[in-house]
Every structure is written in structure tokens, then in C-alpha cells.
Amino acid sequence: MTILENDFLKVAIDSKGAQLTSIFNKETGLEQLWQANPDVWGYHAPNLFPIVGGLLNNELHADGQTYSMSRHGFARQSEFILLDSDEVHAGFSLPNSEKTLAVFPYKFDFQVLYTLIDNALRITYKVINRDNKPVYFSVGGHPAFNVPFNAGESYEDYYLEFETQENLETHLLNKDGLFSGETHPVPTPGKKLGLTRELFAEDALVFKNLQSRMVTIKSTKHHQTLSVEFPHFNYLGLWAKPGADFVCIEPWLGCADSAGEPKDIKAKENIQKVITGHVFEASYYISI
């Protein structure tokens, strides 16, 4: 386990999946990150690569070939190499291997970099093209935050506040986790989306046309907040296991397949591309 610490925060990162496992708020003495109860949802904050969401028939199609890949890709189950670390920074690397090439036909180095900046944690994704052809991929975060923050509070005391007023429309998922083609309005009076136990009864809320690039968890009972800022990500997922005491705020570059006919990876919605010899980079921030 790699530990980063400054005057505001202490965080822990596991080399498996390069997954953030703790965000400890030193001012309040609170653990802000969901602690991966395996009976509810056994992750803290998985990193999603090289796909986000599910694939039709769990199959990835690339250059006429078909590969088997489960939801959210293989990075979250992979052992990363620690590149470097000091008190406030750590970098992790997942290079391609025979194992990855069997399911994803590209040579790459996927890196996850963590840096503490005062009361914020920056998470940076880098995809380095090690191939002689373009690399196509999706990438995203999936951090789960404890709600309520404090003992004795109610989940319904909390709400999500968007940076700007939004006319939100969620893109509905079918029972297989694929987009059905249907949408549904999600009211946000005063930029607020109230957290309820029923909000995620039909799976995640997925927003593809957000103006906001920051979402903040707030309470009607106190002034403690937690914000996720995602300047480089144009899709956002919100999710919680129904009845669980957390909410996920998920910045995405990429998304699940739609029901229907399979598509080549190059034609997938919101797919990313990095050409030979180049580096893709995108960051998001968690601030307390």
C-alpha cells in the first residue's frame, strides 16, 4: 500500500488496479472513501480502462477480430508497477503484456498518477502509445464516497450540487447494462439533485450533455462538502448500490455499448485515440 499525506489529507493506494482505497480528512477525522464492503460493493474507486461500461455480449471488436472483455475493462483487476513516489505523489504503470494483447490488440502504457495539492487529490490518466498504429480506448474514474459523512445522519440529508443549472437527461440502461436508446429527465431545482434510496433503483444515471465540470456532495445539516472536478471529461455517471451508504461520481471518456449490432472499437461512442509516439492525458480532482 502506498501512502500520501499532507496537512489536509492522508490517502492510500493499492497497486492492484492502482486503486485509491482511502481518503482520510485530517481536519474532521473522517474517512471519505467507501471502504469496499464485499457484501455490498467490493471496490473503493476502480480505474476503468480500456473500456467504460459494458460491451455487447462482452465482446470487443477491433480490426475484424473479436475479443472477450468484461465490464469496465481489465485495469481494475490488474497489478500495476509503482513508477515513483514521495510524500505527496505516486505514479503507477500498467504496460501491455501477452495477457493484455490476448484481449486488447494494442501496445500501450496505461499510467495512473496521484498528487496531493493542499486539500485536493489530483488523479491523472496517461495512455502512452507504444504501437505502430493508433490506440483506441476509453478511460474513466469510479470513486465511491461515504454518504452520510457522519454517524447519526440520513442519506436523504445529502444532495449533489452541479456547477451550473442543468437540464439533466439520463440515458437509460437495459438489464444488460447497455444503452436502450431511451432517455429520462432528471430534475435539478436550484442545481441540486437530492440523494434518495430510490435514485439509482434502475442502475446508474448517465449524463452526456453536461455543462457543469464539477459536482459537490453537500448536506442540509452542516457545511462539510466533497467536490469532484472533471475539466477533461465530457460524460458523467452517478451510481450507488441501492440501499448502500455511498455515492459514486464517475468522470468518463467513453461509455457502454448500445443494444443492437456490435461496432468496431473505432466507431464506439466517445472513443479516445492516441497516435503512435504520442501521449494522452486527462485529470480529475477530489477536494474536501
C-alpha positions in Angstrom: 0.0 0.0 0.0 1.3 3.4 -1.0 0.5 6.3 1.4 0.4 10.0 0.5 0.0 12.7 3.2 0.0 16.4 3.7 -1.5 18.8 6.3 -5.1 18.2 4.9 -5.4 14.7 3.7 -3.9 11.2 4.0 -4.6 8.8 1.1 -3.8 5.2 0.4 -3.4 3.5 -3.0 -3.3 -0.2 -3.7 -1.1 -1.5 -6.5 -3.9 -3.8 -7.6 -5.8 -1.7 -10.1 -3.8 1.4 -8.9 -6.9 1.8 -6.8 -7.4 4.6 -4.3 -8.5 2.9 -1.0 -8.7 5.7 1.5 -9.2 9.5 1.6 -8.8 10.5 5.3 -9.8 14.0 6.1 -7.4 15.1 8.8 -9.4 18.2 9.8 -12.6 16.3 10.6 -11.1 12.8 11.3 -13.4 11.3 8.7 -12.8 8.6 6.1 -14.4 10.0 3.0 -14.0 7.0 0.7 -16.3 3.9 0.7 -14.5 1.0 2.3 -15.4 -1.7 -0.1 -17.7 -3.9 1.9 -17.7 -7.1 -0.1 -21.2 -7.9 0.9 -22.4 -4.6 -0.8 -19.9 -3.5 -3.4 -16.3 -4.6 -3.1 -14.5 -1.7 -4.7 -13.4 1.7 -3.5 -12.5 3.7 -6.6 -11.7 1.4 -9.6 -9.9 2.9 -12.6 -11.7 2.0 -15.9 -9.6 1.0 -18.9 -9.6 0.2 -21.8 -13.4 0.3 -21.8 -16.0 2.1 -19.7 -19.2 0.3 -19.0 -20.4 -2.9 -20.7 -19.9 -4.4 -24.2 -22.5 -6.1 -26.3 -22.1 -9.8 -25.5 -19.0 -8.8 -23.5 -17.1 -8.7 -26.9 -14.7 -6.1 -28.1 -14.4 -5.8 -31.9 -11.2 -4.4 -33.5 -9.9 -4.7 -37.0 -12.1 -7.7 -37.8 -11.2 -9.6 -34.7 -13.3 -10.3 -31.6 -12.0 -10.3 -28.1 -13.7 -11.2 -24.8 -13.8 -8.4 -22.2 -15.9 -7.9 -19.1 -17.5 -4.6 -17.9 -15.1 -1.7 -17.3 -12.1 -3.5 -18.7 -9.1 -5.2 -17.2 -7.2 -2.4 -15.4 -9.2 -2.7 -12.2 -8.1 -6.3 -11.8 -4.5 -5.9 -12.9 -1.4 -5.5 -10.8 0.3 -2.1 -11.5 4.0 -1.2 -11.2 4.9 1.6 -8.8 6.8 4.1 -11.0 7.8 6.7 -8.4 6.5 8.1 -5.1 7.2 10.7 -2.5 5.2 12.2 0.4 2.5 13.8 -1.9 2.8 12.0 -5.3 2.7 8.4 -6.6 2.7 7.1 -10.2 1.6 3.6 -11.3 2.0 1.9 -14.6 0.2 -1.0 -16.4 2.2 -1.8 -19.6 0.9 -4.1 -22.3 1.7 -7.8 -21.9 0.9 -11.1 -23.5 -2.1 -11.2 -21.2 -3.5 -7.8 -22.3 -2.7 -8.4 -26.0 -4.9 -11.5 -25.9 -7.9 -9.3 -25.2 -6.9 -5.8 -26.4 -4.8 -5.7 -29.6 -2.7 -2.6 -28.8 0.7 -1.9 -27.3 0.4 0.8 -24.6 1.4 2.0 -21.2 -1.6 3.0 -19.0 -0.5 5.2 -16.1 -2.4 6.5 -13.1 -0.8 9.3 -11.2 -1.9 10.7 -7.8 -0.8 14.1 -6.5 -1.9 15.9 -3.3 -2.4 19.6 -3.7 -3.4 21.2 -0.4 -7.0 19.9 0.3 -7.3 18.2 -3.2 -6.2 15.0 -4.8 -5.5 15.1 -8.5 -5.9 11.8 -10.4 -4.3 11.8 -13.8 -4.7 9.2 -16.5 -2.0 8.8 -19.1 -2.1 6.5 -22.1 1.2 6.2 -24.0 1.1 4.7 -27.5 3.8 2.0 -27.8 2.4 0.7 -31.0 3.0 1.4 -34.7 -0.7 2.2 -35.2 -3.3 4.3 -33.3 -4.5 3.0 -30.0 -8.3 3.3 -29.4 -9.6 3.2 -25.8 -12.0 4.5 -23.2 -11.0 5.6 -19.7 -12.7 6.8 -16.6 -12.9 7.0 -12.8 -15.4 5.3 -10.5 -14.8 6.7 -6.9 -17.3 5.9 -4.2 -17.7 8.4 -1.4 -19.2 7.7 2.0 -22.7 9.2 2.5 -23.7 10.2 5.1 -20.4 11.7 6.3 -21.2 11.5 10.0 -22.8 8.9 12.3 -26.4 9.5 13.1 -27.2 11.3 9.8 -29.6 10.2 7.0 -28.7 9.6 3.3 -31.6 11.8 2.4 -29.9 14.8 4.2 -27.5 14.9 1.3 -27.7 16.2 -2.2 -25.4 16.7 -5.2 -24.9 20.3 -6.4 -23.9 20.9 -10.0 -21.6 23.7 -11.0 -24.3 25.3 -13.2 -28.0 24.9 -13.7 -28.6 21.8 -15.8 -31.5 20.4 -17.8 -30.4 16.8 -17.0 -31.4 13.9 -19.1 -30.2 10.4 -18.2 -29.6 7.8 -20.9 -31.3 4.6 -19.7 -29.5 1.3 -19.5 -31.2 -2.1 -20.0 -30.9 -5.1 -17.8 -27.6 -6.0 -19.5 -26.0 -2.6 -18.8 -26.3 -1.4 -22.4 -28.0 1.8 -23.6 -31.5 1.2 -24.6 -31.8 4.4 -26.7 -34.3 5.9 -24.2 -33.8 8.9 -22.1 -35.5 10.3 -19.0 -35.4 13.8 -17.5 -33.8 14.3 -14.0 -35.0 17.5 -12.3 -32.3 19.6 -10.6 -34.1 22.5 -8.9 -31.6 25.1 -7.9 -28.7 23.0 -9.3 -29.5 20.3 -6.7 -30.1 16.6 -7.1 -31.3 15.1 -3.9 -29.9 11.7 -2.8 -32.6 9.1 -2.1 -32.6 5.4 -1.7 -34.6 5.1 -4.9 -32.5 7.4 -7.1 -30.4 4.5 -8.5 -33.0 1.8 -8.5 -32.8 1.5 -12.3 -29.0 1.5 -12.4 -26.7 4.5 -13.0 -27.6 7.9 -14.1 -25.6 8.7 -17.2 -25.3 12.3 -18.5 -23.8 13.0 -21.9 -24.5 16.7 -22.3 -23.4 18.3 -19.0 -22.4 22.0 -18.9 -21.0 21.5 -15.4 -17.5 20.3 -14.8 -17.8 20.0 -11.0 -20.3 18.2 -8.7 -20.3 18.7 -5.0 -21.7 16.5 -2.2 -23.5 18.7 0.3 -25.8 18.3 3.3 -28.7 20.2 4.5 -27.5 19.7 8.1 -23.9 21.1 8.0 -21.3 22.7 5.8 -18.9 19.8 5.2 -18.5 19.2 1.4 -16.7 17.0 -1.1 -16.3 18.0 -4.7 -15.3 16.2 -7.9 -14.0 18.4 -10.6 -13.5 16.9 -14.1 -12.4 19.5 -16.6 -11.2 16.9 -19.2 -14.2 14.5 -19.1 -17.4 15.1 -21.1 -19.6 12.2 -19.7 -20.6 11.6 -16.1 -22.0 8.6 -14.3 -23.7 8.7 -10.9 -24.4 5.5 -9.1 -24.9 3.7 -5.8 -25.9 0.2 -4.9 -29.5 0.6 -3.8 -29.6 0.9 -0.1 -25.8 1.4 0.3 -24.2 4.3 2.2 -22.2 5.7 -0.7 -22.5 7.6 -4.0 -20.2 7.3 -7.0 -19.3 10.3 -9.0 -17.7 9.0 -12.2 -16.0 11.1 -14.8 -15.8 9.2 -18.1 -14.3 9.4 -21.6 -16.2 6.6 -23.1 -19.3 4.7 -22.2 -21.2 1.4 -22.5 -22.4 0.0 -25.8 -25.9 0.4 -27.1 -28.2 -2.5 -27.6 -28.3 -3.7 -31.2 -25.5 -4.5 -33.6 -21.8 -4.6 -32.5 -19.4 -1.9 -33.6 -15.7 -1.8 -34.2 -13.8 -0.1 -31.4 -13.1 2.8 -33.7 -16.8 3.5 -34.0 -17.6 3.2 -30.3 -19.3 6.2 -28.8 -16.9 8.8 -27.3 -13.9 6.6 -28.1 -10.5 8.1 -27.5 -7.5 7.8 -29.8 -3.8 8.3 -29.3 -1.4 8.1 -32.3 2.0 6.4 -32.5 4.6 8.2 -30.3 2.0 10.4 -28.6 0.6 10.5 -25.0 -3.0 11.0 -24.0 -3.5 12.8 -20.6 -6.6 13.7 -18.6 -7.1 14.6 -14.9 -9.9 15.0 -12.4 -9.8 16.3 -8.8 -11.3 15.3 -5.5 -11.3 18.1 -3.0 -12.5 18.2 0.6 
